[in-house]
Amino acid sequence: MNKNVIVRGIYAGILIGLASLLYLSVENAYLGSLLFSLGLLVVCAEGLYLYTGKVGYLARQKNYLKTVITTLVSNAIGITFVSVLGLIAKPNLVHNATLLVDAKLSNPIEAVIILSMFCGMMMYIAVEGYQRISNETAKVLVVVFAVMIFILAKFEHSIANMTYLIVSKTITLKSLFYLLLMILGNGIGASILCFIDKKIDQYSV
């Protein structure tokens, strides 16, 4: 098992956990989504391993599944660490987290899958855009807008949702099943765009 992936995955989980706690602490959704983007910007800048930013590349790279699974588990470790500490330090966040989770769990299964796919697409756009775009300002903007779009449109980000489930104390069979759907949906959405990018690159040669 690649220790570098584990460490970078835990680090990414911590960052997204902190960003999620910040989002719960802010009443204004626009401000919250803007501040949340800092987490993904650091992930991209530091070359960290975030599941939603890596899973799409299954469509390009062979023997990549182990890395993706290791990343997911490592993210969960970082998320859990930060979320538990956040719950201890700011128990008042339980209310906001519960409202958020209740709304997510009220969605039908097909909506959860589709919203997760859309989030996966936005995350792929953010990460791939950050890598491909040479202009530093544009790199930052593509990440910021991708994050703001998925949050304001209420797309489902499986890793961030781990924080909301922990802080709201909603660890049930239904919530875990929905989380699994979100994980799969994020992967499908990101892989679709990555596959299209792969074909574009092939046809451009």
Backbone as CSV, one residue per row, in Angstrom:
resi,resn,N_x,N_y,N_z,CA_x,CA_y,CA_z,C_x,C_y,C_z
1,MET,0.847,-1.199,0.000,0.000,0.000,0.000,0.882,1.248,0.000
2,ASN,0.584,2.186,-0.855,1.393,3.384,-1.015,1.183,4.352,0.152
3,LYS,2.228,4.499,0.976,2.121,5.372,2.148,1.930,6.828,1.743
4,ASN,2.498,7.208,0.603,2.344,8.576,0.117,0.880,8.886,-0.180
5,VAL,0.185,7.928,-0.786,-1.241,8.100,-1.079,-2.034,8.213,0.216
6,ILE,-1.689,7.390,1.200,-2.404,7.405,2.481,-2.248,8.755,3.170
7,VAL,-1.012,9.226,3.268,-0.747,10.501,3.949,-1.420,11.656,3.217
8,ARG,-1.271,11.675,1.902,-1.887,12.751,1.116,-3.412,12.643,1.106
9,GLY,-3.912,11.429,1.253,-5.357,11.228,1.326,-5.933,11.697,2.651
10,ILE,-5.220,11.400,3.733,-5.663,11.861,5.055,-5.635,13.388,5.113
11,TYR,-4.574,13.966,4.577,-4.438,15.426,4.543,-5.611,16.044,3.781
12,ALA,-5.938,15.475,2.636,-7.063,15.985,1.845,-8.371,15.857,2.615
13,GLY,-8.546,14.740,3.314,-9.747,14.543,4.122,-9.870,15.586,5.217
14,ILE,-8.746,15.894,5.843,-8.740,16.927,6.887,-9.164,18.271,6.307
15,LEU,-8.630,18.611,5.142,-8.961,19.897,4.516,-10.441,19.993,4.150
16,ILE,-10.978,18.931,3.563,-12.394,18.951,3.187,-13.268,18.922,4.433
17,GLY,-12.810,18.248,5.475,-13.542,18.259,6.740,-13.613,19.659,7.325
18,LEU,-12.486,20.359,7.305,-12.456,21.737,7.805,-13.346,22.641,6.958
19,ALA,-13.289,22.460,5.644,-14.123,23.262,4.741,-15.603,23.003,4.995
20,SER,-15.944,21.759,5.271,-17.342,21.396,5.533,-17.824,21.982,6.853
21,LEU,-16.961,21.956,7.865,-17.311,22.569,9.152,-17.502,24.073,8.987
22,LEU,-16.657,24.674,8.179,-16.785,26.108,7.912,-18.112,26.401,7.227
23,TYR,-18.472,25.564,6.266,-19.741,25.746,5.557,-20.919,25.670,6.523
24,LEU,-20.855,24.754,7.480,-21.928,24.627,8.475,-21.991,25.836,9.401
25,SER,-20.865,26.529,9.538,-20.786,27.655,10.474,-21.274,28.965,9.877
26,VAL,-21.427,28.999,8.558,-21.800,30.234,7.861,-23.257,30.166,7.417
27,GLU,-24.012,31.201,7.717,-25.432,31.216,7.360,-25.657,31.473,5.873
28,ASN,-24.793,32.297,5.281,-24.947,32.651,3.868,-24.344,31.555,2.991
29,ALA,-25.173,30.919,2.176,-24.716,29.798,1.349,-23.681,30.232,0.316
30,TYR,-23.819,31.449,-0.217,-22.867,31.930,-1.215,-21.485,32.112,-0.595
31,LEU,-21.460,32.717,0.588,-20.190,32.902,1.289,-19.611,31.552,1.699
32,GLY,-20.476,30.677,2.184,-20.024,29.355,2.609,-19.407,28.568,1.470
33,SER,-20.040,28.624,0.302,-19.517,27.888,-0.857,-18.200,28.483,-1.342
34,LEU,-18.082,29.806,-1.246,-16.839,30.466,-1.648,-15.695,30.058,-0.727
35,LEU,-15.957,30.076,0.574,-14.927,29.713,1.544,-14.575,28.227,1.448
36,PHE,-15.567,27.399,1.138,-15.342,25.960,1.000,-14.292,25.678,-0.079
37,SER,-14.292,26.516,-1.116,-13.392,26.281,-2.250,-11.921,26.334,-1.852
38,LEU,-11.619,26.986,-0.725,-10.229,27.040,-0.263,-9.680,25.636,-0.038
39,GLY,-10.536,24.757,0.486,-10.110,23.383,0.736,-9.652,22.694,-0.536
40,LEU,-10.441,22.806,-1.607,-10.088,22.150,-2.866,-8.901,22.832,-3.536
41,LEU,-8.780,24.135,-3.357,-7.630,24.841,-3.928,-6.323,24.321,-3.336
42,VAL,-6.316,24.114,-2.029,-5.109,23.588,-1.376,-4.846,22.155,-1.828
43,VAL,-5.918,21.374,-1.960,-5.775,19.995,-2.448,-5.097,19.990,-3.820
44,CYS,-5.561,20.846,-4.707,-4.992,20.916,-6.060,-3.557,21.440,-6.041
45,ALA,-3.328,22.492,-5.271,-2.004,23.120,-5.239,-0.948,22.206,-4.629
46,GLU,-1.340,21.424,-3.627,-0.396,20.555,-2.923,-0.306,19.157,-3.531
47,GLY,-1.133,18.884,-4.532,-1.114,17.558,-5.144,-1.601,16.471,-4.205
48,LEU,-2.623,16.787,-3.418,-3.149,15.829,-2.449,-4.116,14.858,-3.121
49,TYR,-4.478,13.821,-2.393,-5.337,12.771,-2.952,-6.745,12.858,-2.366
50,LEU,-7.660,13.371,-3.157,-9.066,13.470,-2.778,-9.860,12.555,-3.702
51,TYR,-10.679,11.705,-3.116,-11.416,10.716,-3.904,-12.141,11.335,-5.088
52,THR,-12.900,12.396,-4.838,-13.698,12.996,-5.907,-12.842,13.659,-6.982
53,GLY,-11.583,13.924,-6.652,-10.678,14.507,-7.632,-9.848,13.471,-8.373
54,LYS,-9.842,12.242,-7.871,-9.018,11.178,-8.455,-9.826,10.105,-9.172
55,VAL,-11.050,9.851,-8.715,-11.805,8.692,-9.201,-12.085,8.735,-10.702
56,GLY,-12.238,9.921,-11.261,-12.536,10.024,-12.686,-11.445,9.447,-13.569
57,TYR,-10.223,9.452,-13.070,-9.091,9.005,-13.881,-9.017,7.489,-14.021
58,LEU,-9.983,6.795,-13.433,-10.122,5.362,-13.699,-10.361,5.123,-15.186
59,ALA,-10.962,6.121,-15.841,-11.257,6.002,-17.273,-10.005,6.138,-18.134
60,ARG,-8.920,6.621,-17.550,-7.683,6.838,-18.307,-6.565,5.864,-17.926
61,GLN,-6.502,5.535,-16.640,-5.345,4.799,-16.134,-5.703,3.374,-15.734
62,LYS,-4.899,2.434,-16.185,-5.088,1.043,-15.807,-4.501,0.814,-14.405
63,ASN,-5.007,-0.186,-13.720,-4.503,-0.551,-12.388,-4.566,0.625,-11.406
64,TYR,-5.601,1.447,-11.537,-5.737,2.652,-10.709,-6.750,2.467,-9.581
65,LEU,-7.486,1.353,-9.620,-8.559,1.142,-8.651,-8.030,1.093,-7.224
66,LYS,-6.896,0.444,-7.016,-6.322,0.346,-5.671,-6.005,1.725,-5.109
67,THR,-5.466,2.584,-5.953,-5.150,3.950,-5.527,-6.415,4.701,-5.142
68,VAL,-7.468,4.532,-5.926,-8.736,5.217,-5.655,-9.341,4.736,-4.338
69,ILE,-9.326,3.429,-4.108,-9.884,2.878,-2.869,-9.067,3.337,-1.666
70,THR,-7.739,3.316,-1.798,-6.866,3.793,-0.719,-7.129,5.260,-0.427
71,THR,-7.327,6.029,-1.477,-7.637,7.455,-1.321,-8.945,7.651,-0.571
72,LEU,-9.960,6.886,-0.936,-11.270,6.997,-0.294,-11.181,6.686,1.198
73,VAL,-10.516,5.609,1.540,-10.373,5.221,2.948,-9.569,6.272,3.713
74,SER,-8.506,6.760,3.104,-7.671,7.783,3.746,-8.446,9.078,3.953
75,ASN,-9.229,9.471,2.964,-10.092,10.649,3.106,-11.039,10.490,4.279
76,ALA,-11.623,9.298,4.404,-12.574,9.029,5.486,-11.906,9.159,6.848
77,ILE,-10.653,8.736,6.946,-9.911,8.861,8.208,-9.729,10.332,8.565
78,GLY,-9.276,11.126,7.597,-9.081,12.553,7.842,-10.378,13.262,8.167
79,ILE,-11.425,12.927,7.434,-12.748,13.519,7.666,-13.249,13.192,9.064
80,THR,-13.143,11.935,9.457,-13.636,11.504,10.770,-12.893,12.222,11.887
81,PHE,-11.586,12.322,11.762,-10.760,13.003,12.764,-11.233,14.438,12.981
82,VAL,-11.360,15.180,11.891,-11.760,16.591,11.980,-13.210,16.730,12.434
83,SER,-14.080,15.879,11.934,-15.510,15.986,12.249,-15.787,15.726,13.723
84,VAL,-15.119,14.730,14.285,-15.305,14.426,15.707,-14.801,15.579,16.564
85,LEU,-13.646,16.120,16.223,-13.124,17.266,16.967,-14.044,18.476,16.813
86,GLY,-14.542,18.679,15.607,-15.459,19.790,15.369,-16.738,19.647,16.157
87,LEU,-17.219,18.432,16.265,-18.439,18.167,17.027,-18.229,18.454,18.503
88,ILE,-17.050,18.134,19.011,-16.726,18.402,20.416,-16.601,19.905,20.662
89,ALA,-15.915,20.587,19.753,-15.642,22.014,19.937,-16.854,22.895,19.653
90,LYS,-17.684,22.481,18.681,-18.825,23.303,18.274,-20.091,22.452,18.177
91,PRO,-20.621,22.023,19.320,-21.834,21.186,19.301,-23.044,21.887,18.698
92,ASN,-22.983,23.213,18.599,-24.098,23.958,18.011,-24.248,23.684,16.513
93,LEU,-23.230,23.080,15.912,-23.298,22.769,14.484,-24.209,21.587,14.186
94,VAL,-24.587,20.855,15.227,-25.446,19.681,15.042,-26.754,20.068,14.361
95,HIS,-27.311,21.195,14.762,-28.599,21.627,14.205,-28.504,21.843,12.699
96,ASN,-27.531,22.646,12.267,-27.380,22.920,10.834,-27.060,21.653,10.049
97,ALA,-26.223,20.802,10.633,-25.861,19.557,9.960,-27.070,18.641,9.821
98,THR,-27.902,18.609,10.852,-29.096,17.758,10.823,-30.079,18.218,9.756
99,LEU,-30.280,19.521,9.659,-31.166,20.057,8.621,-30.646,19.690,7.230
100,LEU,-29.345,19.803,7.054,-28.730,19.507,5.765,-28.861,18.025,5.416
101,VAL,-28.565,17.170,6.389,-28.623,15.723,6.159,-30.056,15.257,5.927
102,ASP,-30.994,15.799,6.693,-32.403,15.414,6.512,-32.874,15.714,5.091
103,ALA,-32.447,16.856,4.568,-32.825,17.231,3.201,-32.211,16.264,2.187
104,LYS,-30.974,15.874,2.425,-30.301,14.952,1.513,-30.953,13.576,1.535
105,LEU,-31.320,13.114,2.722,-31.906,11.781,2.859,-33.362,11.730,2.406
106,SER,-33.956,12.897,2.179,-35.340,12.931,1.700,-35.415,12.788,0.178
107,ASN,-34.275,12.893,-0.480,-34.243,12.750,-1.939,-34.444,11.292,-2.342
108,PRO,-35.143,11.042,-3.441,-35.272,9.664,-3.938,-33.924,9.155,-4.434
109,ILE,-33.792,7.853,-4.500,-32.517,7.235,-4.861,-31.992,7.728,-6.205
110,GLU,-32.879,7.806,-7.203,-32.419,8.222,-8.530,-31.878,9.653,-8.516
111,ALA,-32.480,10.509,-7.677,-32.003,11.887,-7.573,-30.624,11.924,-6.923
112,VAL,-30.430,11.098,-5.903,-29.135,11.038,-5.219,-28.034,10.643,-6.200
113,ILE,-28.309,9.636,-7.009,-27.313,9.166,-7.977,-26.993,10.255,-9.005
114,ILE,-28.032,10.891,-9.535,-27.834,11.921,-10.561,-27.104,13.132,-9.988
115,LEU,-27.521,13.589,-8.805,-26.872,14.744,-8.174,-25.416,14.435,-7.841
116,SER,-25.146,13.189,-7.493,-23.769,12.772,-7.211,-22.939,12.749,-8.492
117,MET,-23.557,12.307,-9.578,-22.867,12.318,-10.873,-22.511,13.744,-11.281
118,PHE,-23.445,14.650,-11.088,-23.193,16.050,-11.442,-22.039,16.618,-10.616
119,CYS,-22.007,16.268,-9.328,-20.913,16.739,-8.474,-19.589,16.159,-8.957
120,GLY,-19.600,14.874,-9.311,-18.390,14.251,-9.835,-17.881,14.968,-11.074
121,MET,-18.807,15.391,-11.920,-18.433,16.138,-13.123,-17.791,17.475,-12.761
122,MET,-18.389,18.181,-11.803,-17.842,19.475,-11.406,-16.461,19.321,-10.784
123,MET,-16.278,18.264,-10.015,-14.978,18.039,-9.390,-13.922,17.695,-10.441
124,TYR,-14.312,16.924,-11.430,-13.364,16.609,-12.509,-12.983,17.883,-13.261
125,ILE,-13.979,18.714,-13.545,-13.717,19.983,-14.235,-12.744,20.837,-13.428
126,ALA,-12.939,20.875,-12.109,-12.072,21.676,-11.240,-10.636,21.166,-11.260
127,VAL,-10.478,19.873,-11.035,-9.133,19.294,-10.942,-8.420,19.294,-12.292
128,GLU,-9.119,18.862,-13.337,-8.513,18.821,-14.670,-8.227,20.233,-15.172
129,GLY,-9.148,21.156,-14.883,-8.937,22.540,-15.280,-7.726,23.138,-14.593
130,TYR,-7.567,22.830,-13.309,-6.417,23.343,-12.557,-5.111,22.822,-13.150
131,GLN,-5.121,21.586,-13.618,-3.911,20.988,-14.186,-3.607,21.506,-15.590
132,ARG,-4.642,21.730,-16.378,-4.435,22.079,-17.795,-4.257,23.571,-18.040
133,ILE,-4.946,24.384,-17.267,-4.919,25.833,-17.502,-3.595,26.417,-17.014
134,SER,-2.966,27.218,-17.843,-1.663,27.791,-17.486,-1.786,29.100,-16.714
135,ASN,-2.828,29.869,-16.998,-3.014,31.150,-16.316,-3.390,30.922,-14.857
136,GLU,-2.625,31.503,-13.950,-2.814,31.248,-12.521,-4.180,31.720,-12.017
137,THR,-4.626,32.864,-12.490,-5.927,33.380,-12.061,-7.053,32.478,-12.539
138,ALA,-6.970,32.050,-13.788,-7.997,31.173,-14.355,-8.032,29.831,-13.636
139,LYS,-6.877,29.325,-13.238,-6.800,28.055,-12.500,-7.598,28.146,-11.207
140,VAL,-7.400,29.251,-10.505,-8.101,29.451,-9.234,-9.597,29.600,-9.470
141,LEU,-9.958,30.376,-10.473,-11.371,30.633,-10.744,-12.131,29.372,-11.123
142,VAL,-11.517,28.482,-11.902,-12.225,27.269,-12.314,-12.513,26.386,-11.105
143,VAL,-11.608,26.370,-10.139,-11.840,25.596,-8.914,-12.921,26.249,-8.064
144,VAL,-12.806,27.550,-7.870,-13.773,28.275,-7.037,-15.184,28.148,-7.597
145,PHE,-15.339,28.372,-8.891,-16.676,28.309,-9.488,-17.223,26.888,-9.512
146,ALA,-16.374,25.908,-9.741,-16.837,24.518,-9.728,-17.378,24.140,-8.353
147,VAL,-16.680,24.575,-7.308,-17.123,24.295,-5.937,-18.416,25.035,-5.628
148,MET,-18.471,26.309,-5.962,-19.674,27.091,-5.684,-20.883,26.516,-6.414
149,ILE,-20.672,26.064,-7.641,-21.775,25.491,-8.420,-22.297,24.223,-7.772
150,PHE,-21.406,23.301,-7.390,-21.908,22.041,-6.836,-22.583,22.242,-5.479
151,ILE,-22.122,23.218,-4.711,-22.748,23.467,-3.411,-24.089,24.172,-3.575
152,LEU,-24.119,25.241,-4.355,-25.351,26.014,-4.514,-26.420,25.238,-5.272
153,ALA,-25.998,24.350,-6.170,-26.954,23.521,-6.910,-27.363,22.279,-6.118
154,LYS,-26.738,22.119,-4.938,-27.042,20.990,-4.041,-26.696,19.639,-4.664
155,PHE,-25.591,19.626,-5.417,-25.065,18.355,-5.889,-24.441,17.627,-4.696
156,GLU,-24.276,16.314,-4.807,-23.846,15.514,-3.660,-22.361,15.158,-3.714
157,HIS,-21.598,15.709,-2.791,-20.160,15.442,-2.667,-19.973,14.424,-1.547
158,SER,-19.628,13.199,-1.915,-19.591,12.101,-0.943,-18.638,12.355,0.222
159,ILE,-17.494,12.951,-0.033,-16.506,13.148,1.031,-16.967,14.228,2.006
160,ALA,-17.448,15.345,1.482,-17.972,16.399,2.354,-19.164,15.894,3.158
161,ASN,-19.986,15.061,2.530,-21.171,14.543,3.216,-20.825,13.648,4.394
162,MET,-19.630,13.064,4.391,-19.197,12.285,5.552,-19.159,13.171,6.794
163,THR,-18.678,14.392,6.618,-18.644,15.341,7.740,-20.045,15.631,8.248
164,TYR,-20.958,15.891,7.337,-22.317,16.237,7.735,-23.003,15.074,8.459
165,LEU,-22.740,13.853,8.024,-23.333,12.683,8.685,-22.791,12.530,10.099
166,ILE,-21.488,12.724,10.257,-20.870,12.574,11.579,-21.331,13.672,12.524
167,VAL,-21.295,14.917,12.057,-21.672,16.047,12.920,-23.151,15.992,13.290
168,SER,-23.985,15.530,12.378,-25.427,15.431,12.663,-25.766,14.173,13.460
169,LYS,-24.765,13.313,13.643,-24.943,12.041,14.361,-25.984,11.162,13.665
170,THR,-25.949,11.196,12.338,-26.909,10.427,11.544,-26.195,9.269,10.851
171,ILE,-25.704,8.341,11.633,-25.036,7.165,11.079,-26.034,6.009,11.139
172,THR,-26.814,5.872,10.096,-27.842,4.834,10.023,-27.623,4.000,8.761
173,LEU,-28.361,2.912,8.645,-28.251,2.087,7.444,-28.629,2.887,6.199
174,LYS,-29.676,3.710,6.326,-30.104,4.507,5.179,-29.044,5.533,4.795
175,SER,-28.489,6.221,5.785,-27.496,7.254,5.481,-26.234,6.640,4.872
176,LEU,-25.839,5.472,5.356,-24.658,4.802,4.813,-24.923,4.287,3.396
177,PHE,-26.143,3.822,3.161,-26.525,3.382,1.815,-26.506,4.560,0.849
178,TYR,-27.064,5.685,1.292,-27.057,6.889,0.455,-25.623,7.352,0.196
179,LEU,-24.780,7.255,1.224,-23.380,7.652,1.060,-22.694,6.776,0.014
180,LEU,-22.987,5.494,0.037,-22.430,4.578,-0.958,-22.884,4.970,-2.365
181,LEU,-24.159,5.327,-2.498,-24.671,5.778,-3.796,-23.952,7.043,-4.254
182,MET,-23.687,7.938,-3.312,-22.984,9.180,-3.642,-21.553,8.906,-4.087
183,ILE,-20.900,7.973,-3.407,-19.534,7.599,-3.780,-19.511,7.056,-5.210
184,LEU,-20.441,6.163,-5.501,-20.528,5.585,-6.847,-20.911,6.642,-7.883
185,GLY,-21.880,7.493,-7.527,-22.321,8.540,-8.444,-21.215,9.523,-8.771
186,ASN,-20.447,9.930,-7.759,-19.304,10.817,-8.000,-18.332,10.186,-8.990
187,GLY,-18.097,8.891,-8.807,-17.176,8.184,-9.690,-17.678,8.100,-11.115
188,ILE,-18.962,7.823,-11.269,-19.550,7.719,-12.610,-19.489,9.062,-13.339
189,GLY,-19.895,10.118,-12.641,-19.908,11.445,-13.262,-18.532,11.901,-13.697
190,ALA,-17.552,11.740,-12.812,-16.186,12.152,-13.139,-15.615,11.305,-14.269
191,SER,-15.911,10.008,-14.254,-15.380,9.098,-15.276,-15.948,9.401,-16.659
192,ILE,-17.196,9.834,-16.701,-17.813,10.180,-17.988,-17.038,11.307,-18.669
193,LEU,-16.756,12.374,-17.910,-16.031,13.505,-18.502,-14.590,13.133,-18.824
194,CYS,-13.980,12.330,-17.964,-12.603,11.906,-18.221,-12.535,11.058,-19.491
195,PHE,-13.517,10.192,-19.678,-13.569,9.352,-20.878,-13.730,10.213,-22.129
196,ILE,-14.596,11.226,-22.041,-14.793,12.134,-23.179,-13.501,12.887,-23.483
197,ASP,-12.829,13.364,-22.425,-11.544,14.048,-22.604,-10.525,13.136,-23.286
198,LYS,-10.518,11.880,-22.870,-9.595,10.900,-23.450,-9.835,10.746,-24.948
199,LYS,-11.114,10.674,-25.337,-11.452,10.532,-26.755,-11.082,11.788,-27.540
200,ILE,-11.314,12.947,-26.932,-10.952,14.207,-27.596,-9.452,14.244,-27.860
201,ASP,-8.666,13.843,-26.850,-7.208,13.830,-27.004,-6.776,12.855,-28.098
202,GLN,-7.458,11.704,-28.171,-7.120,10.706,-29.189,-7.422,11.217,-30.591
203,TYR,-8.584,11.860,-30.735,-8.998,12.332,-32.053,-8.232,13.578,-32.489
204,SER,-7.590,14.241,-31.522,-6.856,15.466,-31.839,-5.454,15.175,-32.355
205,VAL,-5.017,13.939,-32.189,-3.659,13.569,-32.606,-3.571,13.487,-34.140
